[in-house]
Amino acid sequence: MKIRLRFSKQGQMKFIGHLDMVRYFQKVMRRSEVDVAYSEGFSPHQKMSFAAPLSVGVLSRGEYFDLEVNSTESSKVMLERINAQNAEGVEVLSYSFFLTTQKMP
């Protein structure tokens, strides 16, 4: 099941680069005990896909990433759980189920 998350990056967090934000959210998902799906193979990693990177030093209230999970609770519960682990300046604004379309052959 895919989840689309919208988050804001404010305050001092504007100085954090894109790759560091990816690693940051991997840690936040682990700490908040989200049942994230992992890739298979020699070195498994969380199945996350971020939108276009934001320039360093730019504030935003509309950054997105998709997350594949094995199971989930309600959006409200998950938002509370994730935001409890976030650092000052980062807030997850929405947690919504994302329907995928099948690819054409």
PyMOL commands that place a pseudoatom at each C-alpha (Angstrom):
pseudoatom trace, name=CA, resn=MET, resi=1, chain=A, elem=C, hetatm=0, pos=[0.000, 0.000, 0.000]
pseudoatom trace, name=CA, resn=LYS, resi=2, chain=A, elem=C, hetatm=0, pos=[1.375, 3.426, -0.901]
pseudoatom trace, name=CA, resn=ILE, resi=3, chain=A, elem=C, hetatm=0, pos=[1.074, 6.509, 1.266]
pseudoatom trace, name=CA, resn=ARG, resi=4, chain=A, elem=C, hetatm=0, pos=[1.660, 10.094, 0.148]
pseudoatom trace, name=CA, resn=LEU, resi=5, chain=A, elem=C, hetatm=0, pos=[2.978, 12.442, 2.819]
pseudoatom trace, name=CA, resn=ARG, resi=6, chain=A, elem=C, hetatm=0, pos=[3.107, 16.224, 2.603]
pseudoatom trace, name=CA, resn=PHE, resi=7, chain=A, elem=C, hetatm=0, pos=[5.516, 17.994, 4.915]
pseudoatom trace, name=CA, resn=SER, resi=8, chain=A, elem=C, hetatm=0, pos=[6.803, 21.468, 5.671]
pseudoatom trace, name=CA, resn=LYS, resi=9, chain=A, elem=C, hetatm=0, pos=[10.408, 22.518, 6.123]
pseudoatom trace, name=CA, resn=GLN, resi=10, chain=A, elem=C, hetatm=0, pos=[10.682, 25.719, 8.176]
pseudoatom trace, name=CA, resn=GLY, resi=11, chain=A, elem=C, hetatm=0, pos=[13.156, 27.592, 10.372]
pseudoatom trace, name=CA, resn=GLN, resi=12, chain=A, elem=C, hetatm=0, pos=[16.708, 26.270, 10.636]
pseudoatom trace, name=CA, resn=MET, resi=13, chain=A, elem=C, hetatm=0, pos=[15.753, 23.089, 8.754]
pseudoatom trace, name=CA, resn=LYS, resi=14, chain=A, elem=C, hetatm=0, pos=[15.900, 25.116, 5.523]
pseudoatom trace, name=CA, resn=PHE, resi=15, chain=A, elem=C, hetatm=0, pos=[19.674, 24.572, 5.609]
pseudoatom trace, name=CA, resn=ILE, resi=16, chain=A, elem=C, hetatm=0, pos=[19.330, 20.766, 5.396]
pseudoatom trace, name=CA, resn=GLY, resi=17, chain=A, elem=C, hetatm=0, pos=[19.979, 19.342, 1.921]
pseudoatom trace, name=CA, resn=HIS, resi=18, chain=A, elem=C, hetatm=0, pos=[17.788, 16.888, 0.038]
pseudoatom trace, name=CA, resn=LEU, resi=19, chain=A, elem=C, hetatm=0, pos=[19.802, 13.717, 0.709]
pseudoatom trace, name=CA, resn=ASP, resi=20, chain=A, elem=C, hetatm=0, pos=[19.992, 14.548, 4.395]
pseudoatom trace, name=CA, resn=MET, resi=21, chain=A, elem=C, hetatm=0, pos=[16.194, 14.973, 4.439]
pseudoatom trace, name=CA, resn=VAL, resi=22, chain=A, elem=C, hetatm=0, pos=[15.838, 11.511, 2.885]
pseudoatom trace, name=CA, resn=ARG, resi=23, chain=A, elem=C, hetatm=0, pos=[18.017, 9.996, 5.631]
pseudoatom trace, name=CA, resn=TYR, resi=24, chain=A, elem=C, hetatm=0, pos=[16.164, 12.086, 8.239]
pseudoatom trace, name=CA, resn=PHE, resi=25, chain=A, elem=C, hetatm=0, pos=[12.777, 10.664, 7.208]
pseudoatom trace, name=CA, resn=GLN, resi=26, chain=A, elem=C, hetatm=0, pos=[14.137, 7.109, 7.127]
pseudoatom trace, name=CA, resn=LYS, resi=27, chain=A, elem=C, hetatm=0, pos=[15.103, 7.525, 10.784]
pseudoatom trace, name=CA, resn=VAL, resi=28, chain=A, elem=C, hetatm=0, pos=[11.789, 9.199, 11.679]
pseudoatom trace, name=CA, resn=MET, resi=29, chain=A, elem=C, hetatm=0, pos=[9.825, 6.303, 10.138]
pseudoatom trace, name=CA, resn=ARG, resi=30, chain=A, elem=C, hetatm=0, pos=[11.869, 3.786, 12.148]
pseudoatom trace, name=CA, resn=ARG, resi=31, chain=A, elem=C, hetatm=0, pos=[11.481, 5.745, 15.401]
pseudoatom trace, name=CA, resn=SER, resi=32, chain=A, elem=C, hetatm=0, pos=[7.729, 6.201, 14.943]
pseudoatom trace, name=CA, resn=GLU, resi=33, chain=A, elem=C, hetatm=0, pos=[7.364, 2.465, 14.238]
pseudoatom trace, name=CA, resn=VAL, resi=34, chain=A, elem=C, hetatm=0, pos=[5.712, 2.832, 10.839]
pseudoatom trace, name=CA, resn=ASP, resi=35, chain=A, elem=C, hetatm=0, pos=[5.448, -0.600, 9.154]
pseudoatom trace, name=CA, resn=VAL, resi=36, chain=A, elem=C, hetatm=0, pos=[7.509, 0.424, 6.117]
pseudoatom trace, name=CA, resn=ALA, resi=37, chain=A, elem=C, hetatm=0, pos=[8.077, -2.016, 3.243]
pseudoatom trace, name=CA, resn=TYR, resi=38, chain=A, elem=C, hetatm=0, pos=[11.727, -2.778, 2.477]
pseudoatom trace, name=CA, resn=SER, resi=39, chain=A, elem=C, hetatm=0, pos=[13.337, -3.696, -0.808]
pseudoatom trace, name=CA, resn=GLU, resi=40, chain=A, elem=C, hetatm=0, pos=[14.668, -7.198, -1.206]
pseudoatom trace, name=CA, resn=GLY, resi=41, chain=A, elem=C, hetatm=0, pos=[18.261, -8.118, -1.835]
pseudoatom trace, name=CA, resn=PHE, resi=42, chain=A, elem=C, hetatm=0, pos=[21.683, -7.858, -0.269]
pseudoatom trace, name=CA, resn=SER, resi=43, chain=A, elem=C, hetatm=0, pos=[21.195, -4.462, 1.405]
pseudoatom trace, name=CA, resn=PRO, resi=44, chain=A, elem=C, hetatm=0, pos=[17.463, -3.741, 1.857]
pseudoatom trace, name=CA, resn=HIS, resi=45, chain=A, elem=C, hetatm=0, pos=[16.277, -0.156, 2.158]
pseudoatom trace, name=CA, resn=GLN, resi=46, chain=A, elem=C, hetatm=0, pos=[12.950, 1.530, 2.848]
pseudoatom trace, name=CA, resn=LYS, resi=47, chain=A, elem=C, hetatm=0, pos=[10.758, 2.047, -0.203]
pseudoatom trace, name=CA, resn=MET, resi=48, chain=A, elem=C, hetatm=0, pos=[10.535, 5.853, -0.341]
pseudoatom trace, name=CA, resn=SER, resi=49, chain=A, elem=C, hetatm=0, pos=[10.268, 8.188, -3.280]
pseudoatom trace, name=CA, resn=PHE, resi=50, chain=A, elem=C, hetatm=0, pos=[10.725, 11.943, -2.878]
pseudoatom trace, name=CA, resn=ALA, resi=51, chain=A, elem=C, hetatm=0, pos=[9.484, 14.666, -5.218]
pseudoatom trace, name=CA, resn=ALA, resi=52, chain=A, elem=C, hetatm=0, pos=[11.877, 17.141, -6.829]
pseudoatom trace, name=CA, resn=PRO, resi=53, chain=A, elem=C, hetatm=0, pos=[14.537, 18.354, -4.400]
pseudoatom trace, name=CA, resn=LEU, resi=54, chain=A, elem=C, hetatm=0, pos=[14.175, 21.746, -2.776]
pseudoatom trace, name=CA, resn=SER, resi=55, chain=A, elem=C, hetatm=0, pos=[17.127, 24.142, -2.913]
pseudoatom trace, name=CA, resn=VAL, resi=56, chain=A, elem=C, hetatm=0, pos=[19.100, 24.616, 0.290]
pseudoatom trace, name=CA, resn=GLY, resi=57, chain=A, elem=C, hetatm=0, pos=[17.964, 27.729, 2.162]
pseudoatom trace, name=CA, resn=VAL, resi=58, chain=A, elem=C, hetatm=0, pos=[14.395, 27.676, 0.803]
pseudoatom trace, name=CA, resn=LEU, resi=59, chain=A, elem=C, hetatm=0, pos=[11.361, 27.272, 3.093]
pseudoatom trace, name=CA, resn=SER, resi=60, chain=A, elem=C, hetatm=0, pos=[8.386, 25.189, 2.011]
pseudoatom trace, name=CA, resn=ARG, resi=61, chain=A, elem=C, hetatm=0, pos=[4.970, 24.061, 3.220]
pseudoatom trace, name=CA, resn=GLY, resi=62, chain=A, elem=C, hetatm=0, pos=[4.351, 21.664, 0.344]
pseudoatom trace, name=CA, resn=GLU, resi=63, chain=A, elem=C, hetatm=0, pos=[7.053, 19.017, -0.030]
pseudoatom trace, name=CA, resn=TYR, resi=64, chain=A, elem=C, hetatm=0, pos=[5.925, 15.496, -0.905]
pseudoatom trace, name=CA, resn=PHE, resi=65, chain=A, elem=C, hetatm=0, pos=[7.163, 11.936, -0.720]
pseudoatom trace, name=CA, resn=ASP, resi=66, chain=A, elem=C, hetatm=0, pos=[5.612, 8.532, -1.262]
pseudoatom trace, name=CA, resn=LEU, resi=67, chain=A, elem=C, hetatm=0, pos=[6.127, 5.694, 1.171]
pseudoatom trace, name=CA, resn=GLU, resi=68, chain=A, elem=C, hetatm=0, pos=[5.280, 2.042, 0.715]
pseudoatom trace, name=CA, resn=VAL, resi=69, chain=A, elem=C, hetatm=0, pos=[3.955, 0.357, 3.864]
pseudoatom trace, name=CA, resn=ASN, resi=70, chain=A, elem=C, hetatm=0, pos=[2.879, -3.172, 4.755]
pseudoatom trace, name=CA, resn=SER, resi=71, chain=A, elem=C, hetatm=0, pos=[0.107, -1.986, 7.088]
pseudoatom trace, name=CA, resn=THR, resi=72, chain=A, elem=C, hetatm=0, pos=[-1.068, 1.284, 8.599]
pseudoatom trace, name=CA, resn=GLU, resi=73, chain=A, elem=C, hetatm=0, pos=[-3.419, 2.826, 11.106]
pseudoatom trace, name=CA, resn=SER, resi=74, chain=A, elem=C, hetatm=0, pos=[-5.689, 5.831, 10.527]
pseudoatom trace, name=CA, resn=SER, resi=75, chain=A, elem=C, hetatm=0, pos=[-4.214, 9.008, 9.076]
pseudoatom trace, name=CA, resn=LYS, resi=76, chain=A, elem=C, hetatm=0, pos=[-4.797, 10.945, 12.298]
pseudoatom trace, name=CA, resn=VAL, resi=77, chain=A, elem=C, hetatm=0, pos=[-2.970, 8.387, 14.454]
pseudoatom trace, name=CA, resn=MET, resi=78, chain=A, elem=C, hetatm=0, pos=[-0.057, 8.156, 12.024]
pseudoatom trace, name=CA, resn=LEU, resi=79, chain=A, elem=C, hetatm=0, pos=[0.299, 11.945, 11.802]
pseudoatom trace, name=CA, resn=GLU, resi=80, chain=A, elem=C, hetatm=0, pos=[0.485, 12.196, 15.599]
pseudoatom trace, name=CA, resn=ARG, resi=81, chain=A, elem=C, hetatm=0, pos=[2.986, 9.359, 15.814]
pseudoatom trace, name=CA, resn=ILE, resi=82, chain=A, elem=C, hetatm=0, pos=[5.278, 10.750, 13.102]
pseudoatom trace, name=CA, resn=ASN, resi=83, chain=A, elem=C, hetatm=0, pos=[5.104, 14.379, 14.250]
pseudoatom trace, name=CA, resn=ALA, resi=84, chain=A, elem=C, hetatm=0, pos=[6.013, 13.321, 17.790]
pseudoatom trace, name=CA, resn=GLN, resi=85, chain=A, elem=C, hetatm=0, pos=[9.398, 12.199, 16.414]
pseudoatom trace, name=CA, resn=ASN, resi=86, chain=A, elem=C, hetatm=0, pos=[10.041, 15.202, 14.147]
pseudoatom trace, name=CA, resn=ALA, resi=87, chain=A, elem=C, hetatm=0, pos=[12.631, 17.848, 14.896]
pseudoatom trace, name=CA, resn=GLU, resi=88, chain=A, elem=C, hetatm=0, pos=[11.653, 21.499, 15.248]
pseudoatom trace, name=CA, resn=GLY, resi=89, chain=A, elem=C, hetatm=0, pos=[11.057, 22.939, 11.787]
pseudoatom trace, name=CA, resn=VAL, resi=90, chain=A, elem=C, hetatm=0, pos=[9.698, 19.787, 10.141]
pseudoatom trace, name=CA, resn=GLU, resi=91, chain=A, elem=C, hetatm=0, pos=[6.024, 18.865, 10.305]
pseudoatom trace, name=CA, resn=VAL, resi=92, chain=A, elem=C, hetatm=0, pos=[4.101, 16.236, 8.371]
pseudoatom trace, name=CA, resn=LEU, resi=93, chain=A, elem=C, hetatm=0, pos=[0.908, 17.970, 7.229]
pseudoatom trace, name=CA, resn=SER, resi=94, chain=A, elem=C, hetatm=0, pos=[-0.935, 15.112, 5.551]
pseudoatom trace, name=CA, resn=TYR, resi=95, chain=A, elem=C, hetatm=0, pos=[-0.808, 11.325, 5.423]
pseudoatom trace, name=CA, resn=SER, resi=96, chain=A, elem=C, hetatm=0, pos=[-3.047, 10.003, 2.686]
pseudoatom trace, name=CA, resn=PHE, resi=97, chain=A, elem=C, hetatm=0, pos=[-3.561, 6.708, 0.912]
pseudoatom trace, name=CA, resn=PHE, resi=98, chain=A, elem=C, hetatm=0, pos=[-2.281, 6.755, -2.637]
pseudoatom trace, name=CA, resn=LEU, resi=99, chain=A, elem=C, hetatm=0, pos=[-3.865, 4.587, -5.321]
pseudoatom trace, name=CA, resn=THR, resi=100, chain=A, elem=C, hetatm=0, pos=[-1.446, 3.357, -7.947]
pseudoatom trace, name=CA, resn=THR, resi=101, chain=A, elem=C, hetatm=0, pos=[-2.323, 2.756, -11.542]
pseudoatom trace, name=CA, resn=GLN, resi=102, chain=A, elem=C, hetatm=0, pos=[-1.009, -0.254, -13.364]
pseudoatom trace, name=CA, resn=LYS, resi=103, chain=A, elem=C, hetatm=0, pos=[1.593, 0.367, -16.031]
pseudoatom trace, name=CA, resn=MET, resi=104, chain=A, elem=C, hetatm=0, pos=[0.784, -0.218, -19.673]
pseudoatom trace, name=CA, resn=PRO, resi=105, chain=A, elem=C, hetatm=0, pos=[2.519, -3.255, -21.217]
for i in range(1, 105): cmd.bond("trace and resi %d" % i, "trace and resi %d" % (i + 1))
show_as sticks, trace
zoom trace
